């Protein structure tokens, strides 16, 4: 093995997933050498020590293949200047880097580290900038210490920063004592990686924390798949596959987690099921809160439903259909009611009529929905303010929970919650417990859409229970019959093929393409050229590509890569460029952004290591260490886009997605289009999706809990 030391002068290629890099090293002997190999988080300007071998590549010539590498602080003045100018340290760019090194030479880093006050000797630097530089240097050293310890496991500097933020100066000590805490405390570091670190440090397979963290991980995986509870025997099998230990040991530690109050065990229909404690509390809580709301006296005085509906018809200048009258009557009479139906069945009209009727009796009407776009749509329909559920409940960072709850309810007499199919078990419990007992509650949603991204199948479980007041709307409202989107959505939902022959002014088109690559190319051309030219839609703001799968020729990743290259060419940071369309991947209460929110990157600042995204007219700042919260969103999954709408939806429908071709997936995708829906693929795939009623059933405990609470 040969050994090289030097500075990374150029980074030609870097793969974020595999960490494979192609770079140019400026050696200590001042010669440039092509280096290739797995080098996690390597950056231009860094000094490294490499071990490996020189080999000759047929095309690229002599290269140094890296076997192992470690980071070093740069030693000579040129390397130090490049390091400081690289953006690794906040507060300075190339100009100030040159000035500082000119002043202190090879002693620059020692001065920054041990005598930061001397930075004021550099002309023009100033106290504010020198303080930022000194603080950034200390943070950098702390992060590097953690990163160097963990970089062999593929952990990036971004994760090193998170670990340091979570554990502070005791980070390495905590990791060495129990590396499994990483899986529990650091989002994105799973059990497998923590287990790999632990085994390197000498931890045995029967280490109690390992077994319990493995069980937590296996149960968490079931939650990620949408289950709010999971069969005990299935959990044992999954945990055994993960841990490689006996069933007896796994059962022993499941019992211990139960005794510690971390999980719940209960028998349903002769089988034992396991819940995480929060999900168990949430399911039982949904039932108790509904019962509380039903029993309490309503603050809004009773109205004569028939007269109120006649009045609303005169105001709206319409004639309600029988089912719509039934829904309105039920909402006016019952304290808690549910209205479900597909597009064009009049849910919006009913919402507006309810607000009109009850708005004469109270001004305390609150409208809420899971997403910003859904809330905006409610506001447009009713002419009233509407908000997202998260913003309504208000997160309290000091207490780590929502501000509004049973002790501090939302001030309302009427609460209307829309797009309820999107609401998972956790969130439904949180909003119900924040509604005052005297309020009337109307829950609206389409039970035929995909269930929530989070655990549970709440809307469907509530409807199926037959314990609550539910109106099902099925007839298409008169004005909606002119839309092929709505007609075809209902045909799909009823198991019939959508009409694929489109007329000139149609809002629904199907283009045939046989091969996956042809599908992708056709969709790229539609988004970039044909749709903007014919309909005037902006490719980023008005057009959304939806795909069932991440991988493959017509998967999300392939679409994002090509659309980014065409719509936002140039360089950026990591996967992102200024102008990119991006989506938030998880709830971030600090930034007031939530899973599924979409925006456009307005700026990237390498010096401040900051990126700004414009979301719903507000600017949201992200440190580079937080960029794993974002993903490109030129194309997204149908599940992620549920609850949102776009003027134009474009979807591949191909047998390459065979496993995911289901009726409710296709139905949900089609109903996301407001003005135009275009499907590209094969009629065979379309027929498979329409006929496939199989839905991945979720294990939930809510039906059992509803039966317990409402059987008496």
C-alpha positions as CSV (number, residue, x, y, z in Angstrom):
1,X,0.0,0.0,0.0
2,X,1.2,3.5,-0.9
3,X,0.5,6.6,1.3
4,X,-0.2,10.1,0.0
5,X,-0.8,13.4,1.8
6,X,-2.0,16.6,0.3
7,X,-5.0,18.9,-0.4
8,X,-8.1,18.2,-2.4
9,X,-7.7,20.6,-5.3
10,X,-10.7,19.6,-7.5
11,X,-13.8,17.4,-6.9
12,X,-14.8,16.0,-10.3
13,X,-17.5,13.6,-9.2
14,X,-19.2,12.7,-5.9
15,X,-22.1,10.3,-5.3
16,X,-24.1,11.3,-2.2
17,X,-25.4,7.7,-1.6
18,X,-22.3,5.6,-2.1
19,X,-19.8,8.4,-1.2
20,X,-17.7,7.3,-4.3
21,X,-15.6,10.3,-5.4
22,X,-13.3,11.2,-8.3
23,X,-10.9,14.1,-7.3
24,X,-7.6,15.7,-7.9
25,X,-5.1,15.8,-5.1
26,X,-2.3,18.4,-4.8
27,X,0.3,16.4,-3.0
28,X,2.9,17.8,-0.6
29,X,5.4,17.5,-3.4
30,X,3.2,19.9,-5.4
31,X,2.2,17.4,-8.0
32,X,-1.4,16.7,-9.1
33,X,-2.7,13.2,-8.8
34,X,-6.1,11.7,-9.9
35,X,-7.6,9.9,-6.9
36,X,-10.7,7.6,-6.9
37,X,-12.5,5.7,-4.2
38,X,-15.1,5.9,-1.3
39,X,-14.4,9.1,0.6
40,X,-17.4,10.3,2.6
41,X,-18.1,14.0,2.6
42,X,-14.8,15.0,1.0
43,X,-14.6,18.6,0.0
44,X,-12.3,20.9,-2.0
45,X,-9.6,22.5,0.2
46,X,-9.4,19.7,2.7
47,X,-6.1,18.1,3.6
48,X,-6.1,14.3,3.6
49,X,-3.9,11.3,4.3
50,X,-4.6,8.5,1.8
51,X,-3.7,4.8,1.6
52,X,-4.1,2.8,-1.5
53,X,-2.4,1.8,-4.8
54,X,-1.6,3.4,-8.1
55,X,-3.4,1.7,-11.0
56,X,-3.8,2.5,-14.7
57,X,-7.3,3.0,-16.0
58,X,-7.9,2.2,-19.7
59,X,-9.6,5.5,-20.4
60,X,-8.4,7.9,-17.6
61,X,-4.8,6.7,-17.3
62,X,-2.9,6.6,-14.0
63,X,-5.0,6.9,-10.9
64,X,-4.6,6.4,-7.2
65,X,-7.3,4.0,-5.9
66,X,-8.0,4.9,-2.3
67,X,-8.4,2.1,0.3
68,X,-8.5,4.3,3.4
69,X,-8.3,8.0,4.1
70,X,-8.4,10.4,7.0
71,X,-8.6,14.1,7.3
72,X,-5.8,16.3,8.5
73,X,-5.5,20.0,9.2
74,X,-3.6,21.8,6.3
75,X,0.0,22.6,7.1
76,X,1.4,25.0,4.5
77,X,0.1,28.5,3.8
78,X,-1.2,27.7,0.3
79,X,-3.2,24.7,1.7
80,X,-4.5,26.8,4.6
81,X,-5.7,29.5,2.3
82,X,-7.5,27.1,0.1
83,X,-9.1,25.5,3.1
84,X,-10.4,28.8,4.5
85,X,-11.6,29.9,1.1
86,X,-13.5,26.6,0.5
87,X,-16.5,27.7,2.7
88,X,-15.7,25.1,5.4
89,X,-15.5,27.9,7.9
90,X,-18.3,30.5,8.1
91,X,-17.5,34.2,8.0
92,X,-14.9,34.5,5.3
93,X,-14.5,34.1,1.6
94,X,-11.5,33.9,-0.7
95,X,-10.6,37.6,-0.1
96,X,-10.4,37.5,3.6
97,X,-8.8,34.0,3.5
98,X,-5.9,35.5,1.5
99,X,-5.5,38.4,3.9
100,X,-5.5,36.3,7.0
101,X,-2.9,33.8,5.6
102,X,-0.8,36.7,4.3
103,X,-0.7,38.0,7.9
104,X,-0.2,34.8,9.9
105,X,1.2,32.3,7.3
106,X,1.6,28.7,8.5
107,X,0.5,29.8,12.0
108,X,-3.0,30.9,10.8
109,X,-5.0,27.9,12.2
110,X,-3.1,28.1,15.5
111,X,-4.0,31.8,15.8
112,X,-7.6,31.2,15.0
113,X,-7.7,28.3,17.5
114,X,-5.7,29.7,20.4
115,X,-5.5,33.5,19.9
116,X,-8.6,34.5,18.0
117,X,-8.4,38.1,19.3
118,X,-5.3,38.5,17.0
119,X,-7.6,38.3,14.0
120,X,-8.4,41.9,14.6
121,X,-4.9,42.6,13.3
122,X,-6.1,41.7,9.8
123,X,-7.1,44.9,8.1
124,X,-10.9,45.2,7.4
125,X,-11.8,42.0,9.2
126,X,-13.6,43.7,12.1
127,X,-14.8,42.3,15.5
128,X,-18.1,40.9,14.3
129,X,-16.6,38.9,11.4
130,X,-13.6,37.8,13.5
131,X,-16.1,36.5,16.3
132,X,-18.1,34.6,13.7
133,X,-14.9,33.1,12.3
134,X,-13.7,32.1,15.8
135,X,-17.0,30.5,16.7
136,X,-17.3,28.8,13.4
137,X,-13.8,27.4,13.8
138,X,-14.7,25.9,17.2
139,X,-17.9,24.3,15.8
140,X,-15.9,23.0,12.9
141,X,-13.3,21.4,15.2
142,X,-16.0,19.8,17.3
143,X,-17.9,18.5,14.3
144,X,-14.6,17.2,12.7
145,X,-13.9,15.2,15.9
146,X,-17.2,13.4,15.7
147,X,-17.0,13.1,11.9
148,X,-13.5,11.7,11.8
149,X,-14.6,9.1,14.4
150,X,-17.7,8.1,12.4
151,X,-16.8,8.8,8.7
152,X,-15.8,5.2,8.1
153,X,-19.4,4.3,8.5
154,X,-20.5,6.7,5.8
155,X,-21.8,9.3,8.2
156,X,-21.6,12.8,6.7
157,X,-20.7,16.1,8.4
158,X,-24.3,17.1,8.4
159,X,-25.1,14.1,10.6
160,X,-22.0,14.9,12.7
161,X,-23.4,18.3,13.3
162,X,-26.8,16.8,14.4
163,X,-25.0,14.4,16.8
164,X,-23.1,17.3,18.3
165,X,-26.2,19.4,18.6
166,X,-28.0,16.5,20.4
167,X,-25.2,15.4,22.7
168,X,-22.9,18.4,23.0
169,X,-19.4,18.0,24.2
170,X,-20.2,14.5,25.5
171,X,-21.0,13.2,22.0
172,X,-18.1,10.8,21.6
173,X,-18.4,9.5,25.1
174,X,-22.2,8.8,24.6
175,X,-21.5,7.0,21.4
176,X,-18.8,4.8,22.9
177,X,-21.0,4.0,25.9
178,X,-24.1,3.1,23.9
179,X,-24.1,3.7,20.1
180,X,-27.7,2.5,19.9
181,X,-28.8,5.9,21.2
182,X,-27.9,7.2,17.7
183,X,-30.8,5.2,16.2
184,X,-33.2,6.5,18.8
185,X,-32.0,10.2,19.0
186,X,-30.7,11.1,15.5
187,X,-33.2,11.2,12.7
188,X,-31.8,9.4,9.7
189,X,-29.4,7.1,11.5
190,X,-31.2,3.7,11.6
191,X,-30.6,0.6,13.7
192,X,-28.4,-1.1,11.1
193,X,-25.8,1.7,11.1
194,X,-25.9,2.0,14.9
195,X,-25.4,-1.8,15.1
196,X,-22.5,-1.6,12.7
197,X,-20.8,1.0,14.9
198,X,-21.6,-1.0,18.0
199,X,-20.0,-4.2,16.7
200,X,-16.9,-2.4,15.7
201,X,-16.7,-1.1,19.3
202,X,-17.1,-4.7,20.6
203,X,-20.7,-4.8,21.7
204,X,-22.2,-8.3,21.9
205,X,-25.5,-9.5,20.2
206,X,-27.2,-10.0,23.5
207,X,-26.5,-6.4,24.8
208,X,-29.9,-5.4,26.3
209,X,-29.9,-2.0,24.7
210,X,-29.2,-3.6,21.3
211,X,-32.2,-6.0,21.7
212,X,-34.6,-3.3,22.9
213,X,-33.4,-0.8,20.2
214,X,-33.9,-3.5,17.6
215,X,-37.5,-4.2,18.8
216,X,-38.2,-0.4,18.7
217,X,-36.8,-0.2,15.2
218,X,-38.9,-3.2,14.0
219,X,-42.0,-1.7,15.6
220,X,-41.1,1.7,14.1
221,X,-40.8,0.1,10.7
222,X,-44.3,-1.1,10.9
223,X,-45.4,2.4,11.9
224,X,-43.6,3.7,8.8
225,X,-45.7,1.3,6.7
226,X,-48.9,2.8,8.1
227,X,-49.8,0.4,10.9
228,X,-50.8,1.9,14.2
229,X,-50.6,-1.5,15.9
230,X,-48.8,-4.7,14.9
231,X,-49.3,-8.5,15.6
232,X,-47.0,-9.7,18.4
233,X,-45.9,-12.8,16.4
234,X,-45.0,-10.7,13.3
235,X,-43.0,-8.3,15.5
236,X,-41.1,-11.2,17.0
237,X,-40.3,-12.6,13.5
238,X,-39.2,-9.1,12.1
239,X,-37.1,-8.5,15.2
240,X,-35.4,-11.9,14.9
241,X,-34.5,-11.2,11.3
242,X,-32.9,-7.9,12.4
243,X,-31.1,-9.1,15.6
244,X,-30.3,-12.7,14.8
245,X,-31.1,-13.9,18.3
246,X,-33.6,-16.3,19.8
247,X,-37.4,-15.8,20.0
248,X,-37.1,-16.2,23.8
249,X,-34.8,-13.2,24.2
250,X,-36.9,-11.1,22.0
251,X,-40.1,-11.9,23.9
252,X,-38.3,-11.3,27.2
253,X,-37.4,-7.8,26.1
254,X,-40.8,-7.0,24.6
255,X,-42.1,-7.9,28.1
256,X,-39.6,-5.5,29.6
257,X,-40.6,-2.7,27.3
258,X,-44.2,-3.3,28.3
259,X,-43.3,-3.2,32.0
260,X,-41.4,0.0,31.4
261,X,-44.6,1.5,29.9
262,X,-43.0,2.1,26.5
263,X,-45.3,-0.2,24.6
264,X,-48.8,-1.6,25.0
265,X,-49.9,-5.2,24.6
266,X,-53.5,-6.3,24.1
267,X,-55.5,-9.2,22.7
268,X,-57.9,-8.6,19.8
269,X,-59.8,-11.5,18.3
270,X,-57.5,-14.1,19.9
271,X,-54.3,-12.5,18.7
272,X,-52.0,-10.3,20.7
273,X,-51.1,-6.9,19.2
274,X,-48.4,-4.4,20.1
275,X,-48.6,-0.6,20.1
276,X,-46.1,2.2,20.8
277,X,-47.5,4.0,23.8
278,X,-48.2,7.3,21.9
279,X,-50.2,5.4,19.3
280,X,-52.2,3.4,21.8
281,X,-53.0,6.6,23.7
282,X,-54.0,8.4,20.5
283,X,-56.4,5.7,19.3
284,X,-58.2,5.4,22.6
285,X,-58.1,9.2,22.9
286,X,-59.8,9.7,19.5
287,X,-62.7,7.6,20.8
288,X,-62.9,9.4,24.2
289,X,-62.8,12.8,22.6
290,X,-65.5,12.1,20.1
291,X,-67.7,10.8,22.9
292,X,-67.0,13.9,25.0
293,X,-68.0,16.1,22.0
294,X,-71.2,14.1,21.3
295,X,-72.4,14.3,24.9
296,X,-71.8,18.0,25.6
297,X,-74.4,20.7,25.0
298,X,-73.9,22.7,21.7
299,X,-73.2,26.4,22.0
300,X,-75.0,27.0,18.7
301,X,-78.8,27.1,19.1
302,X,-80.9,24.6,17.3
303,X,-82.2,25.4,13.8
304,X,-85.0,24.0,11.7
305,X,-82.9,22.1,9.2
306,X,-85.5,22.2,6.3
307,X,-85.9,25.9,6.6
308,X,-82.2,26.6,6.9
309,X,-81.5,24.5,3.8
310,X,-84.2,26.3,1.8
311,X,-82.6,29.6,2.8
312,X,-79.1,28.3,1.8
313,X,-80.5,27.2,-1.6
314,X,-81.9,30.7,-2.3
315,X,-78.6,32.3,-1.3
316,X,-76.5,29.8,-3.4
317,X,-79.2,29.9,-6.2
318,X,-79.0,26.1,-6.4
319,X,-81.1,23.0,-5.6
320,X,-79.4,20.5,-3.3
321,X,-79.6,16.9,-4.2
322,X,-81.2,14.5,-1.6
323,X,-77.8,13.2,-0.3
324,X,-76.5,16.8,0.0
325,X,-79.6,17.8,2.0
326,X,-79.1,14.7,4.2
327,X,-75.4,15.8,4.8
328,X,-76.5,19.3,5.7
329,X,-79.3,18.1,8.0
330,X,-77.0,15.8,9.8
331,X,-74.3,18.5,10.2
332,X,-76.9,20.9,11.6
333,X,-78.5,18.4,14.0
334,X,-75.5,16.3,15.2
335,X,-72.7,17.5,17.4
336,X,-70.1,15.3,15.5
337,X,-70.7,14.2,11.9
338,X,-68.7,13.0,8.9
339,X,-69.3,13.8,5.2
340,X,-67.5,11.6,2.7
341,X,-67.6,11.6,-1.1
342,X,-65.5,11.9,-4.3
343,X,-64.8,15.0,-6.4
344,X,-67.8,16.8,-7.8
345,X,-70.3,15.4,-5.3
346,X,-70.8,18.8,-3.6
347,X,-68.6,18.7,-0.5
348,X,-67.4,22.2,-1.2
349,X,-70.9,23.5,-1.7
350,X,-72.0,21.9,1.6
351,X,-69.1,23.5,3.4
352,X,-70.0,26.9,2.1
353,X,-73.7,26.4,2.9
354,X,-72.9,25.3,6.5
355,X,-70.7,28.3,7.0
356,X,-73.5,30.5,5.6
357,X,-76.2,29.0,7.8
358,X,-74.3,28.7,11.1
359,X,-72.4,32.0,10.4
360,X,-75.7,33.7,11.1
361,X,-75.7,32.2,14.7
362,X,-72.0,32.5,15.6
363,X,-68.8,34.2,14.4
364,X,-66.6,31.5,16.0
365,X,-66.2,29.3,13.0
366,X,-62.8,27.6,12.5
367,X,-61.8,25.9,9.2
368,X,-58.8,23.6,9.2
369,X,-57.1,21.1,6.8
370,X,-53.9,19.1,6.9
371,X,-52.0,21.0,4.2
372,X,-51.6,24.6,3.3
373,X,-53.0,24.1,-0.2
374,X,-56.1,22.4,1.2
375,X,-56.6,25.2,3.7
376,X,-56.2,27.8,0.9
377,X,-58.9,26.0,-1.1
378,X,-61.3,26.0,1.9
379,X,-60.7,29.8,2.2
380,X,-61.5,30.3,-1.5
381,X,-64.6,28.2,-1.3
382,X,-66.1,29.8,1.9
383,X,-64.6,33.3,1.8
384,X,-63.5,32.7,5.4
385,X,-60.0,32.3,6.9
386,X,-58.8,28.7,6.9
387,X,-55.6,27.3,8.4
388,X,-53.5,24.2,8.6
389,X,-54.1,21.9,11.6
390,X,-50.5,22.4,12.8
391,X,-50.7,26.1,12.7
392,X,-54.1,26.1,14.4
393,X,-52.8,24.0,17.3
394,X,-49.5,26.0,17.7
395,X,-46.5,24.1,18.8
396,X,-44.9,25.1,22.1
397,X,-41.1,24.5,22.0
398,X,-40.6,25.0,25.7
399,X,-43.1,22.2,26.5
400,X,-42.5,20.1,23.4
401,X,-46.3,19.9,22.6
402,X,-49.1,21.8,21.0
403,X,-50.4,24.9,22.9
404,X,-54.0,24.0,22.3
405,X,-55.3,20.9,24.1
406,X,-58.0,20.0,26.6
407,X,-56.9,22.6,29.1
408,X,-56.5,25.3,26.4
409,X,-59.0,24.6,23.6
410,X,-59.3,26.5,20.4
411,X,-61.9,29.3,20.6
412,X,-64.7,28.0,18.4
413,X,-68.4,27.0,18.2
414,X,-68.0,25.2,14.9
415,X,-65.0,23.3,13.6
416,X,-64.9,22.0,10.0
417,X,-62.0,19.8,9.2
418,X,-61.4,19.0,5.5
419,X,-59.2,16.4,3.7
420,X,-59.6,14.1,6.6
421,X,-58.3,11.0,4.8
422,X,-54.9,12.6,5.2
423,X,-55.1,12.9,8.9
424,X,-53.1,10.2,10.8
425,X,-53.8,8.8,14.2
426,X,-51.5,11.2,16.1
427,X,-52.9,14.3,14.5
428,X,-56.6,13.4,14.7
429,X,-56.2,12.9,18.5
430,X,-54.4,16.2,18.8
431,X,-57.0,18.2,17.0
432,X,-60.0,16.5,18.7
433,X,-58.6,17.1,22.2
434,X,-58.2,20.8,21.3
435,X,-61.9,21.3,20.4
436,X,-64.1,22.7,23.2
437,X,-66.9,20.4,24.4
438,X,-69.6,22.9,23.4
439,X,-68.4,23.0,19.7
440,X,-70.1,21.3,16.7
441,X,-67.6,19.3,14.6
442,X,-67.9,18.4,10.9
443,X,-65.2,16.1,9.4
444,X,-65.1,16.0,5.6
445,X,-63.0,13.8,3.3
446,X,-62.8,11.2,0.6
447,X,-62.5,7.7,2.1
448,X,-61.6,6.2,-1.3
449,X,-58.3,8.1,-1.5
450,X,-55.0,6.7,-0.2
451,X,-54.8,6.7,3.6
452,X,-52.6,9.1,5.5
453,X,-48.8,9.0,5.2
454,X,-48.6,8.6,9.0
455,X,-49.9,5.6,10.9
456,X,-53.6,4.6,10.9
457,X,-56.6,4.7,8.6
458,X,-58.6,7.0,10.7
459,X,-61.3,8.4,8.3
460,X,-62.1,4.9,6.9
461,X,-62.1,3.3,10.4
462,X,-64.5,6.0,11.7
463,X,-66.9,5.5,8.7
464,X,-66.7,1.6,8.8
465,X,-67.5,1.5,12.6
466,X,-71.1,2.5,11.9
467,X,-71.0,4.1,15.4
468,X,-71.1,7.7,14.1
469,X,-73.3,10.0,12.0
470,X,-72.0,9.6,8.4
471,X,-73.3,10.8,5.1
472,X,-71.9,9.3,1.9
473,X,-72.1,11.4,-1.3
474,X,-72.0,9.6,-4.6
475,X,-73.9,11.5,-7.3
476,X,-71.8,13.9,-9.4
477,X,-73.1,17.4,-8.9
478,X,-74.6,19.0,-12.1
479,X,-71.8,21.5,-12.8
480,X,-69.1,18.9,-12.4
481,X,-70.4,16.6,-15.2
482,X,-68.7,18.7,-17.8
483,X,-65.2,17.8,-16.4
484,X,-63.7,14.6,-17.7
485,X,-61.3,14.6,-14.7
486,X,-64.3,14.2,-12.4
487,X,-66.2,11.8,-14.6
488,X,-63.1,9.6,-15.1
489,X,-62.3,9.8,-11.4
490,X,-65.7,8.3,-10.6
491,X,-65.4,5.7,-13.3
492,X,-62.0,4.6,-11.9
493,X,-63.5,4.5,-8.4
494,X,-66.4,2.3,-9.7
495,X,-64.0,-0.1,-11.4
496,X,-64.6,1.2,-15.0
497,X,-62.0,2.2,-17.5
498,X,-61.7,6.0,-17.8
499,X,-62.6,7.6,-21.2
500,X,-59.2,7.8,-23.0
501,X,-60.5,9.4,-26.2
502,X,-60.1,13.2,-25.6
503,X,-61.8,16.0,-27.5
504,X,-60.2,19.4,-28.2
505,X,-61.3,21.2,-25.0
506,X,-60.9,18.2,-22.8
507,X,-59.3,18.4,-19.4
508,X,-58.2,14.7,-19.4
509,X,-55.7,13.1,-21.9
510,X,-54.2,9.7,-22.3
511,X,-51.0,9.3,-24.4
512,X,-49.8,5.8,-25.2
513,X,-46.1,4.9,-24.8
514,X,-44.9,1.3,-24.7
515,X,-41.5,1.4,-23.1
516,X,-40.6,3.0,-19.7
517,X,-38.0,5.2,-21.4
518,X,-40.5,6.3,-23.9
519,X,-42.9,7.2,-21.1
520,X,-40.3,9.3,-19.4
521,X,-39.2,11.1,-22.6
522,X,-42.9,11.9,-23.4
523,X,-43.5,13.3,-20.0
524,X,-40.4,15.4,-20.0
525,X,-41.4,16.9,-23.3
526,X,-44.9,17.5,-22.1
527,X,-43.7,19.3,-19.0
528,X,-40.9,21.3,-20.6
529,X,-42.6,22.2,-23.9
530,X,-46.0,21.0,-25.0
531,X,-48.1,21.9,-21.9
532,X,-46.5,25.3,-21.4
533,X,-47.0,26.1,-25.1
534,X,-50.6,24.9,-25.4
535,X,-52.0,25.9,-21.9
536,X,-49.5,28.6,-20.7
537,X,-48.7,26.6,-17.5
538,X,-45.4,27.3,-15.7
539,X,-43.4,24.0,-15.5
540,X,-42.5,24.5,-11.9
541,X,-45.5,26.2,-10.4
542,X,-48.4,24.8,-12.4
543,X,-47.4,21.3,-13.4
544,X,-46.7,18.4,-11.1
545,X,-45.4,15.0,-12.1
546,X,-46.7,12.2,-9.9
547,X,-45.2,8.7,-10.0
548,X,-45.9,5.6,-7.9
549,X,-42.2,4.5,-7.6
550,X,-38.9,6.1,-6.7
551,X,-36.7,3.9,-8.9
552,X,-36.8,2.9,-12.6
553,X,-36.8,4.6,-15.9
554,X,-40.1,6.4,-15.2
555,X,-39.6,6.7,-11.4
556,X,-39.5,9.8,-9.3
557,X,-35.6,10.0,-9.2
558,X,-35.3,9.8,-13.0
559,X,-37.9,12.5,-13.6
560,X,-36.3,14.8,-11.0
561,X,-32.8,14.4,-12.4
562,X,-33.9,15.2,-16.0
563,X,-36.3,18.0,-15.1
564,X,-33.7,19.6,-12.8
565,X,-31.1,19.5,-15.6
566,X,-33.5,21.1,-18.1
567,X,-35.3,23.6,-15.8
568,X,-32.5,24.6,-13.4
569,X,-29.1,24.0,-15.1
570,X,-25.9,25.0,-13.3
571,X,-24.2,24.1,-10.0
572,X,-25.4,24.3,-6.4
573,X,-24.9,22.5,-3.2
574,X,-25.4,18.7,-2.9
575,X,-28.5,17.8,-4.9
576,X,-29.9,21.3,-5.0
577,X,-29.6,24.4,-7.2
578,X,-31.1,27.9,-6.9
579,X,-34.5,27.8,-8.6
580,X,-35.2,24.1,-7.8
581,X,-38.6,22.9,-6.8
582,X,-38.3,21.1,-3.4
583,X,-40.5,19.4,-0.9
584,X,-40.3,19.3,2.9
585,X,-40.0,15.7,4.1
586,X,-41.0,15.9,7.8
587,X,-42.7,18.3,10.2
588,X,-40.4,21.0,11.4
589,X,-42.3,23.1,14.0
590,X,-39.4,25.5,14.4
591,X,-39.6,26.6,10.8
592,X,-43.4,26.2,10.6
593,X,-43.1,23.9,7.6
594,X,-44.6,20.4,7.4
595,X,-44.3,17.1,5.6
596,X,-45.4,17.6,2.0
597,X,-45.0,21.4,1.8
598,X,-43.6,22.5,-1.6
599,X,-41.5,25.5,-2.5
600,X,-38.8,27.0,-4.7
601,X,-35.2,27.6,-3.7
602,X,-34.7,31.3,-3.9
603,X,-31.0,31.5,-2.9
604,X,-28.0,29.5,-1.9
605,X,-25.2,31.1,0.2
606,X,-22.1,28.9,0.4
607,X,-20.3,31.3,2.7
608,X,-23.1,31.2,5.3
609,X,-23.9,27.6,4.5
610,X,-27.5,28.5,4.1
611,X,-30.2,27.9,1.6
612,X,-33.6,29.8,1.4
613,X,-36.8,28.2,0.2
614,X,-39.9,30.3,-0.7
615,X,-43.0,28.4,0.6
616,X,-46.4,29.9,0.4
617,X,-45.0,33.5,0.2
618,X,-42.7,33.0,3.2
619,X,-38.9,32.6,3.1
620,X,-37.7,29.5,5.0
621,X,-34.0,29.3,5.9
622,X,-32.1,25.9,5.9
623,X,-28.6,25.4,7.1
624,X,-26.6,23.0,4.9
625,X,-26.7,20.5,7.7
626,X,-30.6,20.4,7.4
627,X,-30.8,19.7,3.7
628,X,-31.8,16.1,4.3
629,X,-35.2,17.6,5.3
630,X,-35.7,18.5,1.6
631,X,-36.0,16.6,-1.6
632,X,-36.4,17.6,-5.3
633,X,-40.1,17.9,-6.1
634,X,-40.4,18.2,-9.9
635,X,-41.8,14.7,-9.4
636,X,-43.2,13.3,-6.2
637,X,-45.1,10.3,-5.0
638,X,-48.9,10.2,-5.2
639,X,-48.9,9.5,-1.5
640,X,-46.8,12.6,-0.7
641,X,-49.0,14.8,-2.8
642,X,-52.3,13.7,-1.2
643,X,-54.3,16.7,0.0
644,X,-52.6,19.0,-2.5
645,X,-53.8,20.1,-5.9
646,X,-52.1,21.5,-8.9
647,X,-53.6,23.0,-12.1
648,X,-51.9,20.2,-14.1
649,X,-51.0,16.7,-13.1
650,X,-48.9,14.4,-15.3
651,X,-48.6,10.7,-14.4
652,X,-46.9,7.7,-15.8
653,X,-49.1,4.5,-15.9
654,X,-47.0,1.6,-16.8
655,X,-46.6,-2.1,-16.0
656,X,-43.0,-1.3,-14.7
657,X,-45.0,-0.1,-11.7
658,X,-46.9,-3.3,-11.5
659,X,-46.8,-3.8,-7.7
660,X,-48.2,-0.3,-7.1
661,X,-50.9,-0.3,-9.8
662,X,-54.0,0.0,-7.6
663,X,-57.4,1.6,-8.0
664,X,-57.1,4.0,-5.0
665,X,-53.6,5.1,-6.1
666,X,-54.7,6.0,-9.6
667,X,-57.9,7.6,-8.2
668,X,-55.9,9.7,-5.8
669,X,-53.5,10.8,-8.4
670,X,-56.2,11.8,-10.9
671,X,-58.2,13.8,-8.3
672,X,-55.1,16.0,-7.6
673,X,-55.6,17.8,-11.0
674,X,-57.6,20.9,-10.9
675,X,-57.7,21.8,-14.6
676,X,-55.8,19.2,-16.5
677,X,-54.7,15.6,-16.0
678,X,-52.5,13.8,-18.5
679,X,-51.7,10.0,-18.2
680,X,-48.8,8.5,-20.2
681,X,-48.3,4.8,-20.6
682,X,-50.2,1.7,-21.6
683,X,-53.9,0.8,-21.6
684,X,-52.9,-2.5,-20.1
685,X,-51.4,-0.8,-17.1
686,X,-54.4,1.5,-16.8
687,X,-56.7,-1.6,-16.8
688,X,-54.6,-3.4,-14.2
689,X,-54.9,-0.3,-11.9
690,X,-58.6,0.1,-12.4
691,X,-59.4,-3.6,-11.7
692,X,-57.0,-3.9,-8.8
693,X,-58.9,-3.2,-5.6
694,X,-56.2,-4.6,-3.4
695,X,-55.2,-2.1,-0.8
696,X,-52.4,-2.8,1.6
697,X,-54.5,-3.3,4.7
698,X,-53.2,-1.5,7.8
699,X,-53.3,-3.0,11.2
700,X,-55.1,-0.5,13.4
701,X,-56.6,-0.7,16.8
702,X,-59.1,2.1,16.3
703,X,-62.1,-0.2,15.2
704,X,-61.6,-2.2,18.4
705,X,-61.4,1.0,20.5
706,X,-64.5,2.4,18.9
707,X,-66.4,-0.8,19.7
708,X,-65.3,-0.5,23.3
709,X,-66.3,3.1,23.7
710,X,-69.6,3.1,21.7
711,X,-71.0,-0.4,22.3
712,X,-72.7,0.7,25.5
